[in-house]
């Protein structure tokens, strides 16, 4: 365990990096109608403003996690933030749909380094038990707030400045963060410089996730058996099989060390994390469209509409979870949170053009956010339990990969059940988006049903302060 100043610094950097990463997952959602109008996106192509980021993010997270293990926290932090900041600038100046999607993918590359590094800083600084739970609780609350506040700030910036400002603001955040890290991160890390990175594995993982998501997304406008859908899906399966072969037989330093799968929380825990991710990104996407297309809120009003999500998640994460995790098994909290959130999504599916804010947004938001806040920290603790420091980056990369791929794939699946034509009648859009919220509720019920196979974890040691 490091000293208190070092631990506090690690927690601060981890929270700042992950806040920015998840902030940019959600910040563009409120701006999507403005982006569509300004750059001329087709309705079916608009999802790639979100998915371009999440897929590059998910596909390279395994490699990003190993970068911190092999080359040290300082280099990984600087490299990740540099890529993220530069591509944010390019995206803010984009003049075509392709340029914006490419910039968003570039942001995802930088985020793929920052996200696992953030969790690695925590798991290598705080030992398992109440201290780590407290750190993970703060980290989770800040990350949840990043997602929710992305919608809030994105709406305000879009309304009063431009959708471009939601990307350009990253430049103002990224530069000070790098300067602060330069002062506090050690110059020399104990790293293994002679081990080559598993670039073939990274390419195959990215190809597999991208092709699978593309195939699912194509089902929105084509039949599942159509070549436009079936070919990417088949290619994704082949790439995934090749990735497994390379990791097991060929890679000198596998992105996912096989020994990790001997831990009780890795296999089933990451499947649970995938389902949790599949509920988060579609929430931001479809609730944004619901508030603007069905309830006719402005971009700023839509951003403010997400405020209850941020407040409830922070209150649950910071006040309730540390107390509960010393008294209730983590898997019980995950199941309860998933079922409460599912109830909120089912409630949200009943919104109509005549719904007021309290019943159409606020009420469902409280249930969704309370449930989400209840399951997030216990799920993260489950997936990271028992991981050695040398594998912390790989485990973090795997966890974040499953969550982000879950978000991209979940959005693609749910889109097949809806129409996103903003010119349709509000009542028709309400019915369509209602299908999306009901589908998310089903995903969360499946998550709750999975919890009995998760390991039984509970913090039993005294909670002393770091």
N, C-alpha and C positions, 0 to 999 in steps of 0.2 A: 504494500500500500504506500503510495507516495504521500509526501507531506501535504498539509492543508492548502498552502498557496498553489502548489502544483496541481492538486486535485480540483481546486476551484477554477484554475485556468483551463484545465482539460474540459471541465463541464461547460464553461463559458464558450469555448471554441466549438465543442460538439454541438451545443444548442444553436449557435449562430449559423454553422454550416448547414445543419439539417433544416433549420427554419427556412433558409433561403432556397434549399432544394425543393421542399414541399410547397413553399410559397409559389414557386414557378410552375408547379404542377397545376395549381388552381387559378393563378392570377389571370391567365388568358381566357378562362371560361366566360367571365362576365363580358369580356371584350369581343367574344366571337361574333355577335351580330354586326358590330362595327367593322370588324376585320372582313367579314363576308361582303359587306356593302362597299368597302373601300378598295379591296383587292380583287373582287369579282370571283370569290370562291363558289364552286358548285356545292349544293347542300351535302352531297355524298363525300366531297373532299374536305369539308370543314373539320371533320373529326381528326384529320391528320395534323392540325395545329396542336392538338393535345397529344395524339398518339405518336407523332414524330418525336416529341420530347420523351414520353414515357417508354417507348420502345428502345431508343438509343440508350436511355438510362438503364432499362432492365437488361438489355443485351450485353452491356459492358460492365455491369456491376461486379460480376465475378472477377474480371480482370482488375477492376478498380480496387477491389478488396485485397487482392494479392499485391498490388503495387505498394500499399502501405506496409504489408508484411515484409516485402523484399527490399524496398528502397527507402523506407523511413517515413515518418509522419510529416516532416518538414517539406521534403520534396513533393510528396503526394499532395499536400495541402496547397502549395504554391502552384503546382501544375494544374490541379483541378480548378482552382479559382481563376487562373489566367484564362483557361479555355472558356470557362463559364462567362466571364466578364466580356471577353472579346466577341463571342457569338451573340451575347445579349445586345451589344452595340450594333452588330450586323442585322439582327432581327428587328431592332427598332428603326432601322433605316430601309427595311425591305420594300421593294417596289412591285414584286410579283408574288403569287402564291408559292411558287417553287422556292424562291429565295427565303421566304419566311419559314417554310417547312424545314429547309436545310439548316437555317439558323437555330430553329428549335431543336433539331437533332444534335447540333453542335453543343447546345446547352445541356442536352442529355448526356453527352460524353463527359463534360466537366462534372456534372452532378454524379455520374457513376463513380468518380474518384472521391468526391466529397462525402457522399452518403455513408458508405461503409467505413470511411475514416472516422466520421463522427462517432459511430457506435464503437469502433475499435478503441478510440481514446477513452471511452467509458469503461469498457469491459477489461482493459488492461490497467486501468487506474484504480477501479473500485472492486474489491473482492465480492464474491457471491454472498448474498445475505441482505439484511436491511439497508446497509450503506449503498449497495448497488441498486436495490429497489428504489431508494430515495432518488438516486441519480437518474435512473431510468424513468422514474415518474416525472421528474422535471423535464428530462429530454423529450419524453412522449408528449407531455402537455404543451411544450413549446412547439414541437413538430405539428401537433394537431392544430394549434393556434396558427401556425404558418399556413396550413391548408385553408383554414377558415378565413384568416385575415387576408389571404391572397384574393379571395372573392370580394371582401370588403374594400380593400384598397384599390383593387382592379376596377371596381365599379366607380369609385370616386375619381380616379385618374382618367378613366375613359370618358366620364361625363363632362369633366371640367377642363381636361387637357386633350388627350388623344389616346387611342389604344396603343400607340407607339411608346407612350410614356411608361406603360407597365413593363416594358422590356428595358428601356433606358435607365430606369431607376436601379437596376442591378449594378450598373457601372458605379453609381454613387455608393452602393453597399459594398461591392467587391473590393475596391481599392483600399478603403480603411481596414477591411478585414485582413487583407494581405499584409498591410503595414503593422497591424497589431500582432499577427502571427510571427512576423519577422523578429519581433522583440521578445516573444515569450517561448517559442518552440526551440528546443535544443538544436544546435548546429550539426551534431553528429548523433546519428541513431545507430543502434546495433542492427545491421542489416546483412543479408546474405547476397552479396553482389555477384557471386559466381553462378547463381541459379538463373537460367533463362526463363523469361516469361512465356506462358503458354498461349502464344498468339493464335495458332490454329484453333485451339479450344475456344478462344474469345470470338473468332470469326464465325465458327460453327454455332455457338450459342446465340450470337446476334442474328445470324441468318435464320435459325430455327424459330426464334421468338417473333421475328418480323414476318416471316412467311406464314406462320400459323395465324397471327393476328390479321394479316392481309387476307388470308382465305376466309376467315370468319367474317371480316368486314365486307367482303364481296357478296356474302350471302344476303346482305341488306338489299341488293339490287338484282342478284342472280340466284338461281336455284342451287342447292347444295351440290347437285350432281353436275352442274355446268362447269366447263373447263376453267372459266375465270375464278371459280371457287375451289374446285377439286385440285387443280394443279398446284397452287400455292400451299394448300393443306398437305398434299403428298410431299412436296418439297420440304415443308417444315418438319414432317415426321422423319424423312430421310436425314435431314441435317441434325435433328435431335439424336437419332440413332448413331450417327457418325460422331457426335460430340461425346456420347457415352463411351464409345469405343476408344476415342482418343484419350479421354481422361483415365480410363481403366488400363490401357495398354501402352500408350505412346508418350504421354506428356511427362517431361522431366520434373516439372513442378506443377501438378494438376491445379486447375482453378478451384476444384472441390476435392481436397484430400479424402480418399476413401475412408480413412479412419473416422471422419466426422460422422458417418452414417452408423457408427457404433454407439453414438449418444442417443438417449431416449427421445430427446425433443426435436431432433433434426428432421427426420422423415415426416412423421405426421404433423409436427409443428409447422413445417413449411407449407404443407398442403392447407392447413388452417389459415396460414398467413396469406396464401393465394386467394382463398375465398374472402378473407377480410378485405384484401385489396380490390377484389372484384366488386365490392359494394361502395368503395369510397369515390373513385374517379367518376363513375356514372352518376353518383349523387350530385357532385358539383356541376357536371355537364347538363343533366336534365332539370335540375332545380333552377339553374340559370335560365334555361329556355322557358321553363314554366312561368317564372316570374316576369319575364319580358314578353313572351308571346301570348301567354294565357291571361295573366293578371295585368299586363301592360304597365309594369314598373319601368322606370328609367334605369339607366346603368347604375347611377348612384343609389337609387332606391333598392336595386337588386343587391348591390354590395352590402348595404345596411341590413338587408333581409337575412344575410348570413351571420350577423352579429350574435344571435343566440347560440349558434353552433359553437362559436369560439368561446363564449363565456361559459357555457355549460361544460364543455370538454375541459377547460382549464380548472373549473371548480371541482369536478369529479376527479381529475387526474392529480391535482395537488393536495386536495383535502381528504378525499375519501379512500383512494386506492392504497396509500401506504398503511392505513389502519386496517383495511380489509385483508390485505395480503398477509398479515400476521395472524389472521383468524380463519380465513377461508382458502381452500385450495385454488390454485390459479385456474385449473380447468373448469371449476364451478363458476368462477367469475366470468370466464370467457363465454360459457354457455348462457349465463344470465344476461350478459351484455348483448350477445347476438340476438336473443329472443326479444329483448326490449327494443333494440334497434329495428328488428324486423316489424314489430308492431308499429313503430313510427313510420316506416316506409309504407306499410299498408294504409295507414291513416293518410299519408301524403298522396297516395294514389287517388284519393277521392276529391282532389282539388277541381274546382270548376271556375269558369270566368266570373262567377258571382261570389266566389269565396272571399272573405275578408282576411286580413293579415293574421289575426289570432288563430283562426281555425284552418286557414289554408297554408300558413308558413310556420308561425311561432309554435303552435302545439306540436305538430310533427317534429319540428326541429329539436324541441326539448327531449322527446323520446329517442330520436335518432342519435343525438349527441350524448345523452346520458349512457345509452347502451354502448356507443363507440368508445367513450371514455372509460367505461367499465372493463372492456375487453382488451384494450390496446397494450397497456403495460404488462398484465399477466401473460399475454401472448408473446411479447418480446422477451420476457424473462424465461418463458418455456423454451423458446428457440435458441437462446444463448446459454442455457444452463449447461455447465460441465465443459465448456469449450476452453482449451488451453490458450495462453497468450499468443503462442506462435501461429495459431489458426484463427485468431479472432477476426482478422480481416476477411478471410475466406468465408467464415460463418456469417459474418455481417453482410458480405456481398451476396451470399446465397439467399439470406432472409430478405434483403431488399429487392433482389431479382424476382423472387416469387411474389412479393407484394406489388411491385410495379408491373410485372407481366400480368398479374391478376387484374390490375386496373385497366390496362390496355385491352386485354382479352375480354374482360367483363363489359367494357364499353362497347366493343365490337359485337358481342353476343346480344346485349340488350338493344343495340341499334337495330338488329334484325326484326325486332318486335314493334318498331315505331316508325313514324314518319317525322322527318325534321324539316318539312317544307313550311317555312314561316308564312307563306301566303295562304295556307289552309285556314279554315274558320277556327277561332279560338276554342270552341267546344270540341271540334274534332282533334285539335292538338292536345287538349286536356285529356281526352280519352287515350290518345296515343302515348303521351307521357305517363299516364296512369299505368299503362302496361309495363313501362320501364320500372316504375317504383315497385310494382308487384313482383316483377322478376327479381329485383334486388332483395326483396323480403324473402323470397324462396332461397336465394343464395345464402342468406344469413341463417335461415332455419337449417340448411345443410351444414353450416359451420357448427351450430349448436349440437347437431346430431353426431358430429365427428369428435366432440370433446371427450367422451369416455375412453378413447384410446390414447389420449395425451397423458404424459407422466403426471403424477400427483406431486405438485410442488407447493411449498408454503414457507414463508420466512418465519423461522422459529427462534433465531438468535436475537439477543437484545439489540434494540435500535440505538446505537451510539452515534454521536455526531462526528462527521469527518472534519 
